[in-house]
Each structure stands twice: as structure tokens, then as C-alpha cells.
Amino acid sequence: MEKFEKFSGIAAPMPLVNIDTDMIIPKQFLKTIKRSGLGVNAFAEMRYKSDGSEVEDFVLNKPAYRASSILVAGDNFGCGSSREHAPWALLDQGITCVIAPSFADIFHNNCYKNGILPVRLPVDVCQKLADQAGGANHVFTVDLEAQIVTAPDGETFAFEVDEGRKANLMAGLDEIGSSMMAASEIDTFEAKRRVSMPWLEKAN
């Protein structure tokens, strides 16, 4: 997982409420267990016509937003089924930050496991940011260390984030990677346990 650092990127306004995981990556694309290659099918049912051609009005198909790395969305983003393919598809599409008033819990957790920063901001702020993203300047700055989003007009908005998850994102670690940072301590514990509780080894 790549380290999450301060960056400036194009923000795409998608101020719809209840964007669920089936909208993010429809069920017919869930056959793969690879994290790459899903981006082209992100938002497929909104993005493409039945003949496979692009829907011109869909935001990520517009020239100004094809390279978006930030989504400004509506309430309850990522609701629906718990598919981890949803953050995989977003990340493969190039999205590394989603700003919304709220997120479904499982999707929210899966974002951190895959290097995406989910930013919760009030509804009125998200609407203001969506309006700015839809204007002439679409570039936002996201500073995880300072926990600040800077809009194109220079206004800043602070957000909350769990310190442990923040540290893991900045270090480029998922939960397994974070655990492996304590590998020597784990080895020491297991060695002591083999001596003090040998019957556990026999059970295995």
C-alpha cells in the first residue's frame, strides 16, 4: 500500500445520496480477486450506455474530471453490500480520497485497508465543496497530517480521523502490515508461550 501524503488533485462532484457499493462496482465485475483492472468498470451503470459507449454527462467522463483523485459525494456513501471490490475499483480509477457527510461503516473501514482516505464533513460543507468542484477550478489539497482540506478558493476545512488509522495511512500500512511492525515482539511472545504452555503446541 502506498503512503498517503499531502497532495493536490482534481475533485469530481458527485453529490448523490446513498451511492451504494453496487453503483460503485456492479456485481457482474466481482469475479476477480485482483485489485487491479476494476477502475474501468467503476460506476459502470452510470458511466456507460447499453452499447458500451460513454454517457457524456457522467462526471468522470467529462474531460475536466477524467484524472480526478478526489470525489465529493453525498450522505451515506458506500452503503449496500460489504464488497471490498468497491474501494479497489475507486483506487484503480485513481480516487484516493472521498469527501462525504457520512459513510457506511464497512465501506469506511475498507477504505483505510486499501489506502483511501474517507473524509467526513458536514452536509453544508460538502455541498459547498461540490459546488466549487463544479466550478472553473477543480483542484483541492488534502493534507492528512494536518487533517485539512483546502478548497480551490483557499478556504480550509478541518476533519477528524482516528490516530491509529492516520498513522497507518501515512506509513502505507494496512492492518497486516501494521501487525508485522511488531514481528519481533510476536516471535518473543510465541517462544515464551511454547515453553510455558506446551500443551497448546500439541493441540495444533
Order of alpha helices (4+ residues) and beta strands (2+ residues): beta-alpha-alpha-beta-alpha-beta-alpha-beta-alpha-beta-beta-beta-alpha-alpha-alpha-alpha
